[in-house]
Amino acid sequence: MVTQVRLPVPNQTYLGSAQTLQLTLPDLKDQVVKNNLNPTWKPFKIPLQSLCGGDLEKSIKVDCYDYDDDGSHDLIGSFETTMKRLQEASQTSPAEFECINSKKKQKKKGYKNSGIVSVKFCQVVKEYTFLDYIMGGCQINFTVAIDFTGSNGDPRSPQSLHYISPQGVNEYLSAIWSVGNVIQDYDSDKMFPAFGFGAQIPPSWQVSHEFPLNFNSSNPFCAGVVGVVEAYRACLPQVKLYGPTNFSPIINHVACFAKQALQQTTASQYFVLLIITDGVITDMDETRNAIVNASRLPMSIIIVGVGAADFSAMEFLDGDDGRLRSLSGEAAMRDIVQFVPFRQFQNAPPEALAKSVLAEIPAQLVDFFCTMKLNPPNPSPAPNAAGTA
């Protein structure tokens, strides 16, 4: 079976015959070189499994076309090769292939070829998955931040989002359990820093926007999700809900540790901040700046909105509809915020919320480490048939 690749037709799936594999190459428009009899194509990537099924000896057919705006692209010629041949040739000198047009060869005496295609470089690169990073020793550091602002209502009132029912639950606790029980499986020591923000705290009763739930600044860690729940329950009656609702201090707090992790030479540390809030936010400009800065760090932010408030500000921070920008107009390097309104999952099983909340974390982690060209601390050996050509 021969795999067929067509160059350089834009906006089109590369098709072979009924017995060939089907390929779609990225950035096809960039592969078209117009008005040039000696074109140089930009490098592009093809999943090796799709190209040759992992068989480096498998024949690959390449068709080269003359591009026409009306779509009636004319075949210039074709050649066949293998991944092994391409790799061996690139180690010494460019691999050159005669582009043969079979119809012209039949009609024209003395026909040699329709041009030479020179492949200057070909490399099989291992692209790691989220599981590769986790199994290879990447540590996810999970931090919880809970909104203790006055807009949540008096915790003693059943109308308050912080009111703990006779069954021992509220929306904050449900969110902690649902998300924490999943993400703790990726944290080897299961020790989570847990903070509150927007409350007056003892003994001075000043408003704090990043106080440890256990009131121990030197050791804000809680043992697993159970520890976070216990710290929250113990903290709630000791603070006075106040305001304003500032996100930027806790984001910058976690970002400091993520920035230190930039010194790593492998993908050993990644930070996830879970903010549980009722949706009101006061320091939007500062929060935008903090998120844009954090987008350049090994860090993701999950925001779970509890209650029935207007969450338009949270959706804006999510950035799914466009790249988030700082107040000065600086764009985020990548989308690191995932917002989920808890009310959509009140009647759903806990794993449904966790699945939605954590949906973007794997891709965000992989995107960052790939961009920074950081491999897992203990990568598994790459088989000959793995990677991208």
FIDREN-458334 format. One record per residue (C-alpha): y, z negated, x negated. Coordinates in nm, 2 decimals, padded with zeros to 4 digits. Each point is the difference from the previous one (the first is absolute). Example, Ala and Ser with C-alpha at 12.3 -4.5 7.8 and 13.67 -1.06 7.14 Angstrom:
2
<atom yy="-00.45" zz="-00.78" xx="-01.23"/>
<atom yy="00.34" zz="00.07" xx="-00.14"/>
END
This chain:
389
<atom yy="00.00" zz="00.00" xx="00.00"/>
<atom yy="00.34" zz="00.10" xx="-00.13"/>
<atom yy="00.32" zz="-00.19" xx="00.06"/>
<atom yy="00.29" zz="00.23" xx="00.06"/>
<atom yy="00.36" zz="-00.08" xx="-00.08"/>
<atom yy="00.29" zz="00.23" xx="00.10"/>
<atom yy="00.33" zz="00.02" xx="-00.18"/>
<atom yy="00.29" zz="00.00" xx="00.08"/>
<atom yy="00.02" zz="00.03" xx="00.38"/>
<atom yy="00.24" zz="-00.26" xx="00.16"/>
<atom yy="-00.07" zz="-00.22" xx="00.31"/>
<atom yy="-00.36" zz="00.11" xx="00.02"/>
<atom yy="-00.34" zz="-00.16" xx="-00.04"/>
<atom yy="-00.19" zz="00.15" xx="-00.28"/>
<atom yy="-00.31" zz="00.15" xx="00.15"/>
<atom yy="-00.31" zz="00.15" xx="-00.14"/>
<atom yy="-00.29" zz="00.18" xx="00.18"/>
<atom yy="-00.22" zz="-00.17" xx="00.26"/>
<atom yy="-00.20" zz="-00.16" xx="-00.28"/>
<atom yy="00.28" zz="-00.12" xx="-00.22"/>
<atom yy="00.19" zz="-00.33" xx="00.01"/>
<atom yy="00.35" zz="-00.03" xx="00.16"/>
<atom yy="00.29" zz="-00.13" xx="-00.21"/>
<atom yy="00.36" zz="-00.09" xx="00.08"/>
<atom yy="00.22" zz="-00.03" xx="-00.31"/>
<atom yy="00.31" zz="-00.21" xx="00.00"/>
<atom yy="00.35" zz="00.15" xx="-00.03"/>
<atom yy="-00.11" zz="00.35" xx="00.07"/>
<atom yy="00.35" zz="00.13" xx="00.03"/>
<atom yy="00.06" zz="-00.11" xx="-00.36"/>
<atom yy="-00.29" zz="00.21" xx="-00.11"/>
<atom yy="00.17" zz="00.33" xx="00.10"/>
<atom yy="00.19" zz="00.16" xx="-00.29"/>
<atom yy="00.21" zz="00.28" xx="00.14"/>
<atom yy="00.13" zz="00.32" xx="-00.18"/>
<atom yy="-00.18" zz="-00.08" xx="-00.33"/>
<atom yy="-00.27" zz="00.22" xx="-00.16"/>
<atom yy="-00.09" zz="-00.29" xx="-00.23"/>
<atom yy="00.00" zz="-00.31" xx="00.23"/>
<atom yy="-00.06" zz="-00.35" xx="-00.12"/>
<atom yy="-00.14" zz="-00.23" xx="00.27"/>
<atom yy="00.08" zz="-00.36" xx="00.02"/>
<atom yy="-00.28" zz="-00.25" xx="-00.06"/>
<atom yy="-00.18" zz="-00.11" xx="00.32"/>
<atom yy="-00.29" zz="-00.23" xx="00.09"/>
<atom yy="-00.32" zz="00.07" xx="00.19"/>
<atom yy="-00.26" zz="-00.26" xx="00.09"/>
<atom yy="-00.29" zz="00.07" xx="-00.23"/>
<atom yy="-00.25" zz="-00.07" xx="00.27"/>
<atom yy="00.16" zz="00.27" xx="00.22"/>
<atom yy="00.03" zz="00.24" xx="-00.28"/>
<atom yy="-00.35" zz="00.00" xx="-00.13"/>
<atom yy="-00.19" zz="-00.28" xx="00.18"/>
<atom yy="00.00" zz="-00.19" xx="-00.33"/>
<atom yy="-00.20" zz="00.26" xx="-00.17"/>
<atom yy="00.19" zz="00.10" xx="-00.32"/>
<atom yy="-00.23" zz="00.31" xx="-00.04"/>
<atom yy="00.06" zz="00.13" xx="00.34"/>
<atom yy="00.17" zz="00.34" xx="00.02"/>
<atom yy="00.36" zz="00.00" xx="00.12"/>
<atom yy="00.16" zz="00.33" xx="00.12"/>
<atom yy="00.37" zz="00.04" xx="-00.03"/>
<atom yy="00.19" zz="00.27" xx="00.19"/>
<atom yy="00.35" zz="00.09" xx="-00.11"/>
<atom yy="00.23" zz="00.16" xx="00.26"/>
<atom yy="00.33" zz="00.18" xx="00.00"/>
<atom yy="00.22" zz="-00.19" xx="00.24"/>
<atom yy="00.17" zz="00.18" xx="00.29"/>
<atom yy="00.25" zz="-00.17" xx="00.24"/>
<atom yy="-00.17" zz="00.15" xx="00.30"/>
<atom yy="-00.33" zz="-00.16" xx="-00.08"/>
<atom yy="-00.18" zz="00.33" xx="-00.10"/>
<atom yy="-00.09" zz="-00.14" xx="-00.35"/>
<atom yy="-00.17" zz="00.26" xx="-00.22"/>
<atom yy="-00.29" zz="-00.10" xx="-00.22"/>
<atom yy="00.08" zz="00.05" xx="-00.37"/>
<atom yy="-00.34" zz="-00.10" xx="-00.13"/>
<atom yy="-00.26" zz="-00.27" xx="-00.04"/>
<atom yy="-00.20" zz="-00.19" xx="-00.26"/>
<atom yy="-00.27" zz="-00.26" xx="-00.01"/>
<atom yy="-00.03" zz="-00.30" xx="-00.22"/>
<atom yy="-00.13" zz="-00.36" xx="00.00"/>
<atom yy="00.17" zz="-00.34" xx="-00.05"/>
<atom yy="-00.20" zz="-00.05" xx="-00.32"/>
<atom yy="00.13" zz="00.33" xx="-00.14"/>
<atom yy="00.36" zz="-00.09" xx="00.09"/>
<atom yy="-00.03" zz="-00.34" xx="-00.16"/>
<atom yy="-00.16" zz="00.13" xx="-00.32"/>
<atom yy="00.26" zz="00.28" xx="-00.04"/>
<atom yy="00.29" zz="-00.23" xx="00.06"/>
<atom yy="-00.10" zz="-00.23" xx="-00.28"/>
<atom yy="00.05" zz="00.27" xx="-00.26"/>
<atom yy="00.20" zz="00.29" xx="00.14"/>
<atom yy="00.10" zz="00.14" xx="00.34"/>
<atom yy="-00.29" zz="00.14" xx="00.20"/>
<atom yy="00.07" zz="00.37" xx="00.09"/>
<atom yy="-00.16" zz="00.19" xx="00.28"/>
<atom yy="00.02" zz="00.36" xx="00.10"/>
<atom yy="00.12" zz="00.05" xx="00.35"/>
<atom yy="-00.22" zz="00.27" xx="00.15"/>
<atom yy="00.07" zz="00.20" xx="00.32"/>
<atom yy="-00.34" zz="00.14" xx="00.10"/>
<atom yy="00.15" zz="00.28" xx="00.21"/>
<atom yy="00.22" zz="00.12" xx="-00.28"/>
<atom yy="-00.28" zz="-00.02" xx="-00.24"/>
<atom yy="-00.21" zz="00.23" xx="00.22"/>
<atom yy="00.28" zz="00.25" xx="00.05"/>
<atom yy="00.17" zz="00.02" xx="-00.34"/>
<atom yy="-00.17" zz="00.12" xx="-00.32"/>
<atom yy="00.09" zz="-00.21" xx="-00.30"/>
<atom yy="00.10" zz="-00.29" xx="00.21"/>
<atom yy="-00.01" zz="-00.32" xx="-00.20"/>
<atom yy="00.16" zz="-00.27" xx="00.20"/>
<atom yy="00.31" zz="-00.08" xx="00.22"/>
<atom yy="00.13" zz="-00.26" xx="-00.24"/>
<atom yy="-00.11" zz="-00.31" xx="-00.19"/>
<atom yy="00.01" zz="-00.35" xx="00.14"/>
<atom yy="00.04" zz="-00.26" xx="-00.27"/>
<atom yy="-00.09" zz="-00.37" xx="00.08"/>
<atom yy="00.18" zz="-00.21" xx="-00.26"/>
<atom yy="-00.11" zz="-00.34" xx="00.11"/>
<atom yy="-00.27" zz="-00.15" xx="00.23"/>
<atom yy="-00.09" zz="-00.36" xx="00.03"/>
<atom yy="-00.22" zz="-00.22" xx="00.22"/>
<atom yy="00.19" zz="-00.31" xx="00.08"/>
<atom yy="-00.14" zz="-00.31" xx="00.17"/>
<atom yy="00.21" zz="-00.10" xx="00.30"/>
<atom yy="-00.07" zz="-00.36" xx="00.10"/>
<atom yy="-00.04" zz="-00.12" xx="00.36"/>
<atom yy="00.11" zz="-00.33" xx="00.15"/>
<atom yy="-00.36" zz="-00.12" xx="-00.04"/>
<atom yy="-00.01" zz="00.11" xx="-00.36"/>
<atom yy="00.30" zz="-00.22" xx="-00.08"/>
<atom yy="-00.13" zz="-00.30" xx="00.19"/>
<atom yy="-00.35" zz="00.02" xx="-00.14"/>
<atom yy="00.15" zz="00.07" xx="-00.34"/>
<atom yy="00.18" zz="-00.34" xx="-00.01"/>
<atom yy="00.34" zz="00.06" xx="00.16"/>
<atom yy="00.12" zz="-00.33" xx="00.15"/>
<atom yy="00.19" zz="00.01" xx="00.33"/>
<atom yy="00.24" zz="-00.29" xx="00.02"/>
<atom yy="00.07" zz="-00.09" xx="00.37"/>
<atom yy="00.32" zz="-00.19" xx="00.09"/>
<atom yy="00.08" zz="-00.12" xx="00.36"/>
<atom yy="00.36" zz="-00.05" xx="00.13"/>
<atom yy="00.06" zz="-00.15" xx="00.34"/>
<atom yy="00.32" zz="00.02" xx="00.21"/>
<atom yy="00.13" zz="-00.35" xx="00.09"/>
<atom yy="00.33" zz="00.11" xx="00.15"/>
<atom yy="00.15" zz="-00.13" xx="00.32"/>
<atom yy="-00.05" zz="00.32" xx="00.19"/>
<atom yy="-00.37" zz="-00.09" xx="00.02"/>
<atom yy="00.08" zz="-00.29" xx="00.24"/>
<atom yy="-00.06" zz="-00.37" xx="-00.01"/>
<atom yy="-00.37" zz="-00.05" xx="-00.12"/>
<atom yy="-00.04" zz="-00.28" xx="00.26"/>
<atom yy="00.06" zz="00.25" xx="00.28"/>
<atom yy="-00.28" zz="00.22" xx="00.13"/>
<atom yy="00.25" zz="00.29" xx="00.00"/>
<atom yy="00.03" zz="-00.03" xx="-00.38"/>
<atom yy="-00.19" zz="00.24" xx="-00.23"/>
<atom yy="-00.07" zz="-00.30" xx="-00.22"/>
<atom yy="-00.14" zz="-00.20" xx="00.29"/>
<atom yy="-00.37" zz="-00.09" xx="-00.07"/>
<atom yy="-00.20" zz="00.02" xx="00.32"/>
<atom yy="-00.26" zz="-00.26" xx="00.10"/>
<atom yy="-00.25" zz="00.25" xx="-00.14"/>
<atom yy="00.17" zz="-00.04" xx="-00.34"/>
<atom yy="00.14" zz="00.35" xx="-00.03"/>
<atom yy="00.33" zz="00.20" xx="00.01"/>
<atom yy="00.09" zz="00.35" xx="-00.10"/>
<atom yy="00.09" zz="-00.10" xx="-00.35"/>
<atom yy="-00.34" zz="-00.17" xx="-00.05"/>
<atom yy="-00.18" zz="00.30" xx="00.15"/>
<atom yy="00.18" zz="00.24" xx="-00.24"/>
<atom yy="-00.08" zz="-00.22" xx="-00.30"/>
<atom yy="-00.37" zz="-00.02" xx="00.09"/>
<atom yy="-00.04" zz="00.37" xx="00.08"/>
<atom yy="00.17" zz="00.14" xx="-00.31"/>
<atom yy="-00.09" zz="-00.28" xx="-00.24"/>
<atom yy="-00.37" zz="00.01" xx="00.08"/>
<atom yy="-00.02" zz="00.36" xx="-00.11"/>
<atom yy="00.23" zz="00.00" xx="-00.30"/>
<atom yy="-00.14" zz="-00.32" xx="-00.15"/>
<atom yy="-00.32" zz="00.20" xx="-00.08"/>
<atom yy="00.20" zz="00.19" xx="-00.26"/>
<atom yy="00.15" zz="-00.31" xx="-00.16"/>
<atom yy="-00.26" zz="-00.15" xx="-00.24"/>
<atom yy="00.15" zz="-00.35" xx="-00.02"/>
<atom yy="00.11" zz="-00.01" xx="00.36"/>
<atom yy="00.30" zz="-00.21" xx="-00.08"/>
<atom yy="00.30" zz="00.13" xx="00.20"/>
<atom yy="00.37" zz="-00.10" xx="-00.04"/>
<atom yy="00.14" zz="-00.07" xx="00.35"/>
<atom yy="00.37" zz="-00.03" xx="00.08"/>
<atom yy="00.23" zz="-00.05" xx="00.29"/>
<atom yy="00.35" zz="00.13" xx="00.05"/>
<atom yy="00.30" zz="-00.07" xx="00.22"/>
<atom yy="-00.05" zz="-00.38" xx="00.06"/>
<atom yy="00.18" zz="-00.32" xx="-00.10"/>
<atom yy="-00.24" zz="-00.19" xx="-00.22"/>
<atom yy="-00.02" zz="-00.36" xx="-00.11"/>
<atom yy="00.14" zz="-00.21" xx="-00.16"/>
<atom yy="00.34" zz="00.17" xx="-00.03"/>
<atom yy="-00.04" zz="00.21" xx="00.32"/>
<atom yy="00.15" zz="00.30" xx="-00.16"/>
<atom yy="-00.11" zz="00.35" xx="00.12"/>
<atom yy="-00.26" zz="00.16" xx="-00.22"/>
<atom yy="-00.12" zz="00.36" xx="00.00"/>
<atom yy="-00.30" zz="-00.05" xx="-00.23"/>
<atom yy="-00.14" zz="-00.35" xx="00.02"/>
<atom yy="-00.37" zz="-00.08" xx="-00.06"/>
<atom yy="-00.19" zz="-00.10" xx="00.31"/>
<atom yy="-00.15" zz="-00.29" xx="-00.19"/>
<atom yy="00.35" zz="-00.09" xx="-00.14"/>
<atom yy="-00.14" zz="00.02" xx="-00.36"/>
<atom yy="00.22" zz="00.25" xx="-00.19"/>
<atom yy="-00.21" zz="-00.02" xx="-00.31"/>
<atom yy="-00.32" zz="00.07" xx="00.18"/>
<atom yy="00.05" zz="00.18" xx="00.33"/>
<atom yy="-00.36" zz="00.12" xx="00.02"/>
<atom yy="-00.23" zz="-00.05" xx="00.29"/>
<atom yy="-00.38" zz="00.01" xx="-00.02"/>
<atom yy="-00.09" zz="00.31" xx="00.20"/>
<atom yy="00.11" zz="00.08" xx="00.36"/>
<atom yy="-00.11" zz="-00.34" xx="00.11"/>
<atom yy="00.24" zz="-00.16" xx="-00.25"/>
<atom yy="00.28" zz="00.22" xx="00.12"/>
<atom yy="-00.07" zz="-00.10" xx="00.37"/>
<atom yy="-00.01" zz="-00.37" xx="-00.10"/>
<atom yy="00.32" zz="00.02" xx="-00.19"/>
<atom yy="00.18" zz="00.18" xx="00.29"/>
<atom yy="-00.12" zz="-00.26" xx="00.25"/>
<atom yy="00.12" zz="-00.29" xx="-00.23"/>
<atom yy="00.33" zz="00.17" xx="-00.08"/>
<atom yy="00.10" zz="00.09" xx="00.36"/>
<atom yy="00.09" zz="-00.35" xx="00.12"/>
<atom yy="00.19" zz="-00.09" xx="-00.32"/>
<atom yy="00.26" zz="00.28" xx="00.01"/>
<atom yy="00.28" zz="00.09" xx="00.23"/>
<atom yy="00.01" zz="00.36" xx="00.11"/>
<atom yy="00.34" zz="00.15" xx="-00.09"/>
<atom yy="00.12" zz="00.33" xx="-00.15"/>
<atom yy="00.11" zz="00.26" xx="-00.09"/>
<atom yy="-00.30" zz="00.22" xx="-00.04"/>
<atom yy="00.00" zz="00.13" xx="-00.36"/>
<atom yy="-00.29" zz="00.21" xx="-00.13"/>
<atom yy="00.14" zz="00.09" xx="-00.34"/>
<atom yy="-00.05" zz="-00.34" xx="-00.18"/>
<atom yy="-00.37" zz="-00.01" xx="00.06"/>
<atom yy="-00.04" zz="00.37" xx="-00.08"/>
<atom yy="00.19" zz="-00.05" xx="-00.33"/>
<atom yy="-00.21" zz="-00.31" xx="-00.07"/>
<atom yy="-00.33" zz="00.19" xx="00.01"/>
<atom yy="00.16" zz="00.30" xx="-00.17"/>
<atom yy="00.07" zz="-00.22" xx="-00.30"/>
<atom yy="-00.37" zz="-00.05" xx="-00.06"/>
<atom yy="-00.07" zz="00.36" xx="00.07"/>
<atom yy="00.26" zz="00.10" xx="-00.26"/>
<atom yy="-00.18" zz="-00.22" xx="-00.26"/>
<atom yy="-00.32" zz="00.19" xx="00.08"/>
<atom yy="00.17" zz="00.32" xx="-00.11"/>
<atom yy="-00.09" zz="-00.11" xx="-00.35"/>
<atom yy="-00.37" zz="00.06" xx="00.08"/>
<atom yy="-00.17" zz="00.28" xx="-00.18"/>
<atom yy="-00.26" zz="00.03" xx="00.27"/>
<atom yy="00.00" zz="-00.02" xx="00.38"/>
<atom yy="-00.07" zz="-00.38" xx="00.00"/>
<atom yy="00.25" zz="-00.14" xx="00.24"/>
<atom yy="00.14" zz="00.11" xx="00.34"/>
<atom yy="00.21" zz="-00.22" xx="00.24"/>
<atom yy="-00.01" zz="00.00" xx="00.38"/>
<atom yy="00.27" zz="-00.19" xx="00.20"/>
<atom yy="-00.08" zz="-00.08" xx="00.36"/>
<atom yy="00.32" zz="-00.08" xx="00.20"/>
<atom yy="-00.06" zz="-00.14" xx="00.35"/>
<atom yy="00.32" zz="00.01" xx="00.21"/>
<atom yy="00.15" zz="00.01" xx="00.35"/>
<atom yy="00.19" zz="00.32" xx="-00.09"/>
<atom yy="00.36" zz="-00.12" xx="-00.05"/>
<atom yy="00.14" zz="00.08" xx="-00.34"/>
<atom yy="00.34" zz="-00.09" xx="-00.15"/>
<atom yy="00.01" zz="00.13" xx="-00.35"/>
<atom yy="-00.10" zz="00.36" xx="00.07"/>
<atom yy="00.20" zz="00.15" xx="-00.29"/>
<atom yy="-00.13" zz="-00.24" xx="-00.25"/>
<atom yy="-00.36" zz="00.05" xx="00.13"/>
<atom yy="00.03" zz="00.37" xx="-00.03"/>
<atom yy="00.11" zz="-00.04" xx="-00.36"/>
<atom yy="-00.29" zz="-00.24" xx="-00.07"/>
<atom yy="-00.26" zz="00.24" xx="00.15"/>
<atom yy="00.14" zz="00.30" xx="-00.20"/>
<atom yy="-00.02" zz="-00.21" xx="-00.32"/>
<atom yy="-00.35" zz="-00.12" xx="00.09"/>
<atom yy="-00.12" zz="00.36" xx="00.06"/>
<atom yy="-00.01" zz="00.04" xx="-00.38"/>
<atom yy="-00.23" zz="-00.30" xx="-00.04"/>
<atom yy="-00.37" zz="-00.07" xx="00.07"/>
<atom yy="00.09" zz="-00.14" xx="00.34"/>
<atom yy="-00.04" zz="00.06" xx="00.37"/>
<atom yy="00.16" zz="-00.17" xx="00.30"/>
<atom yy="-00.17" zz="-00.06" xx="00.34"/>
<atom yy="00.22" zz="-00.11" xx="00.29"/>
<atom yy="-00.16" zz="-00.13" xx="00.31"/>
<atom yy="00.24" zz="-00.04" xx="00.29"/>
<atom yy="-00.08" zz="-00.27" xx="00.25"/>
<atom yy="00.15" zz="-00.05" xx="00.35"/>
<atom yy="00.18" zz="00.25" xx="00.22"/>
<atom yy="00.32" zz="00.06" xx="-00.21"/>
<atom yy="00.15" zz="00.34" xx="-00.09"/>
<atom yy="-00.18" zz="00.11" xx="-00.32"/>
<atom yy="00.21" zz="00.31" xx="-00.07"/>
<atom yy="00.12" zz="-00.16" xx="-00.33"/>
<atom yy="-00.36" zz="-00.05" xx="-00.11"/>
<atom yy="-00.09" zz="00.35" xx="00.09"/>
<atom yy="00.30" zz="00.12" xx="-00.20"/>
<atom yy="-00.13" zz="-00.19" xx="-00.31"/>
<atom yy="-00.34" zz="00.15" xx="00.04"/>
<atom yy="00.13" zz="00.34" xx="-00.11"/>
<atom yy="-00.27" zz="00.21" xx="00.16"/>
<atom yy="00.26" zz="00.23" xx="00.15"/>
<atom yy="00.19" zz="00.05" xx="-00.33"/>
<atom yy="00.05" zz="-00.15" xx="-00.34"/>
<atom yy="00.17" zz="-00.34" xx="00.01"/>
<atom yy="00.33" zz="-00.01" xx="-00.19"/>
<atom yy="00.20" zz="-00.28" xx="-00.15"/>
<atom yy="00.36" zz="-00.07" xx="00.11"/>
<atom yy="00.11" zz="00.21" xx="-00.30"/>
<atom yy="-00.22" zz="00.29" xx="00.11"/>
<atom yy="-00.28" zz="-00.04" xx="-00.25"/>
<atom yy="-00.33" zz="00.11" xx="00.15"/>
<atom yy="-00.32" zz="-00.21" xx="-00.02"/>
<atom yy="-00.25" zz="00.14" xx="-00.25"/>
<atom yy="-00.27" zz="-00.03" xx="00.26"/>
<atom yy="-00.06" zz="-00.15" xx="00.35"/>
<atom yy="-00.12" zz="-00.36" xx="-00.05"/>
<atom yy="00.07" zz="-00.16" xx="00.34"/>
<atom yy="-00.25" zz="00.00" xx="00.29"/>
<atom yy="00.13" zz="-00.15" xx="00.33"/>
<atom yy="-00.22" zz="-00.09" xx="00.29"/>
<atom yy="00.11" zz="-00.17" xx="00.33"/>
<atom yy="-00.25" zz="-00.27" xx="00.08"/>
<atom yy="00.04" zz="00.05" xx="00.38"/>
<atom yy="-00.19" zz="00.32" xx="-00.02"/>
<atom yy="-00.31" zz="-00.19" xx="-00.11"/>
<atom yy="00.02" zz="-00.32" xx="00.21"/>
<atom yy="-00.30" zz="00.11" xx="00.21"/>
<atom yy="-00.19" zz="00.17" xx="-00.28"/>
<atom yy="-00.25" zz="-00.15" xx="-00.24"/>
<atom yy="00.15" zz="-00.15" xx="-00.32"/>
<atom yy="-00.15" zz="00.27" xx="-00.22"/>
<atom yy="00.21" zz="00.26" xx="00.19"/>
<atom yy="00.33" zz="-00.16" xx="-00.12"/>
<atom yy="-00.13" zz="-00.04" xx="-00.35"/>
<atom yy="-00.11" zz="00.37" xx="-00.01"/>
<atom yy="00.35" zz="00.12" xx="00.11"/>
<atom yy="00.19" zz="-00.24" xx="-00.22"/>
<atom yy="-00.20" zz="00.09" xx="-00.31"/>
<atom yy="-00.03" zz="00.37" xx="00.07"/>
<atom yy="00.26" zz="00.11" xx="-00.26"/>
<atom yy="-00.08" zz="-00.25" xx="-00.28"/>
<atom yy="-00.28" zz="00.20" xx="-00.17"/>
<atom yy="00.20" zz="00.32" xx="-00.02"/>
<atom yy="00.31" zz="-00.19" xx="-00.12"/>
<atom yy="-00.19" zz="-00.17" xx="-00.28"/>
<atom yy="-00.17" zz="00.32" xx="-00.11"/>
<atom yy="00.33" zz="00.19" xx="00.01"/>
<atom yy="00.17" zz="-00.25" xx="-00.22"/>
<atom yy="-00.27" zz="-00.03" xx="-00.27"/>
<atom yy="-00.05" zz="00.38" xx="00.00"/>
<atom yy="00.38" zz="00.05" xx="-00.05"/>
<atom yy="00.00" zz="-00.25" xx="-00.28"/>
<atom yy="-00.32" zz="00.15" xx="-00.15"/>
<atom yy="-00.17" zz="-00.34" xx="00.00"/>
<atom yy="-00.38" zz="-00.02" xx="00.02"/>
<atom yy="-00.21" zz="-00.29" xx="00.13"/>
<atom yy="-00.05" zz="-00.28" xx="-00.26"/>
<atom yy="-00.38" zz="00.07" xx="00.00"/>
<atom yy="-00.04" zz="00.36" xx="00.13"/>
<atom yy="-00.35" zz="00.12" xx="00.07"/>
<atom yy="-00.11" zz="00.29" xx="-00.21"/>
<atom yy="00.10" zz="00.33" xx="00.15"/>
<atom yy="-00.29" zz="00.23" xx="00.06"/>
<atom yy="00.02" zz="00.36" xx="-00.12"/>
<atom yy="00.04" zz="00.12" xx="00.35"/>
<atom yy="00.29" zz="-00.23" xx="00.10"/>
<atom yy="00.37" zz="00.06" xx="-00.01"/>
<atom yy="00.25" zz="00.27" xx="00.06"/>
<atom yy="00.03" zz="00.33" xx="-00.19"/>
END
